[in-house]
Amino acid sequence: MRLYALCDQELLESRGISLEKFIEIAIKSGAEIIQYRNKNANLAFKKQQLIKIRKLFSGYLIINDSYELIEFCDGVHVGQEDLKIIDADIKNAVKVLRTLIKSDKILGISTHNEVEVLQANELDLNYIGLGAYRDTSTKKDIKNVLGDSMDAIASQSKHLVAAIGGVKKSDCFENITYHVIGSGLLE
């Protein structure tokens, strides 16, 4: 298992865990990637958090959605709905993002089904997040739980695949490169 740690600011605050403590846990767990997600803060606060993470973590640092902060990290991860805000045509949205973040940075997007995975194969990406694998208490709007079909869908991706949504360290997959774990690291 290769670990992609999801550092969600809202989750940290709800559990009274400092950013520093989460990074310490992620490092001890062997995280290769940390994604910082904060859906509520302004760019200045997110920038401060990225700078703190960078001081503590030498692996890959990804920002969720806030591509404006790409200079402070190694890449950006964007969900389907956030891509559509950039452009209704996802191919165009990814082209715009790639222009903004350049080819030396990591670009990943969320996918939720076979159709989106096949569409992602046509895009200039480094990886896809695929899921949700199972229900999770940290995301309330999950519409599609893939369960046992996740590995078969992942096998169709030409990109690296990160399993998202209710993933545990103990889960085993054949076609998944990364386990994305957030709250599971804290248990």
N, C-alpha and C positions, 0 to 999 in steps of 0.2 A: 504494500500500500504506500502510495506517495501522497503526502498531505498538503492540501491547499486550505489554509485557515481563513475563515471568514470572520473578520473583526467588525461586528455591528455595534455602533455607538449606543443605540437605543437599548440593546440587550445588555451591554456592559453597565449602563446606568441603572437599568431595572434590577440588576443583580448586585449592585454596589461593588463592581470590580473595576479597578483602574486599568487604563490602557496599558500601562507598564506591566501589570500582573498578567494580562491576557497575552502580551508578547512573550513574556517569560514562559508561560504555559505552552504557547505555540512552538517556541524554540525547543523546549524539553521534549515535546511530542514529535519533533522532527519535521516541522513545516518547511517546505521548500518555497511556498508562496504565501503571502498574506494579502488579502483583499480588505481594504478599509471601506466600509459602507456607512454612510450617514445621510439619511433622507431628509433631515430637518435643519441642519446647520448651514450657515453661510460659508462661502468659499474661504474666507479668512480663517475660520475655525478649522475647517478641513485641512487647510494648508499647514496649520500648526500641528495637527495630529499626524499628518504625513511626515513632517520633519522629525517629530518625536519617534515615530516608528522607525524611520531610516537610521536614526542614531542607535537604536537597539537591535535592529534586525538587518542582517547582511544578505538575505535571500531576495527573491523577487517581490516587489511591492506593487500592488494593483489598486487603483482607485475605482470605485463604483460610480459610474455615470459622469462624474465631474471631470470631463476631458480637458477642461480649462487648466487643470492642475497637473497636466502630464509631465511638466518639467521636474516635478518633485517625486516622481515614481517611475516604475518601469513599464507601466501599461495601464489600460483602462478596460473595464468590463461594463457592457451595456445590455440592458434587457430589451426584449422585443418592443414593448410600448415606448421605451425611451428612444429607440432607433426611429420609430414612426414620428416622434416629435421632430427629429432632425429632417426626415424626409419620409413621405408616405411609402415610397418605394425603398425597401430595405437595401437593395443593391446600391442605390444612390446614397443612402445614409451611411453605409460602410465606406463608400468612396470618399465622402466628405470627411468622415472621421479619420480615415487613413491619411488624407491630405493634412489634417490638423495635427495628428500625432506622429506622423512620419513612419517609415518602414522599420526603423531600428527599435521601435517600441512594440510592446505586446498588445494585441487587440483580441478580446474575447467577447462573445455574445451568449445570451441565454437561449436555449432551445427547449421545446417541450414535447415534441412529437417527431415522427419520421419525416413529415413534410418539411418542417423547419430544419431538420438535420440535412436533408438533401439540398435545400435552398442554401444552407450555410456552406456546403461543398463548393458553391460557385463564388464564394466571397473571399476576399483577402484577409483572412483571420489567422491567428496563431492557435486558438483553441475554441471549443464550445463548452458551455455549461449545459448539461442535459438533466432534466428532471421535471418534476420531483420524483425521487425514488420511492418515498413513502410520505405519509402525512407528517407534519412537523408543527409544533406549538409556536414556533417563532415566525411563521408566515401563515397568515390567515386566509389568503386569497388563492390557495392552490386549487386549480380547476382540473388538473390532469395528473394523477398519480400513476407512474409507469410500472412500478413494482418489478416483477420478473421479466417483463419485456424490455427493460432498460438496456441490458447488455446486447440484445439482438439489434436494437435501434442504434446503439453506439457503434456497432460493427460496420455500419454504413457510412460513418463519418471519415472523411479524409484528414480531418484535423484531430489533434489531441482532444480527448474528452474528459471533462471533469464532472463527476456525478454530484448533483445538487439535490437538496431537499430531503431531510431526515436521514442522511447517510451517517453510518456509524463506522468506527475504526475497524470493527470486526467484519464488515460486509466484504464479500469477495466478488470480483468481476473479472472477466477475461478481456474485455474491450474498453475498459476505463483506465485512464492514466492517473487521474487524481481523485481522491475522496475530498469533497468540500465539506468541512466540518466547522461549525460555529459553536453553538451552545453545547454540543457534544464534547468539546474540549474541556468544558467547565464542570462536567459531571464526574 
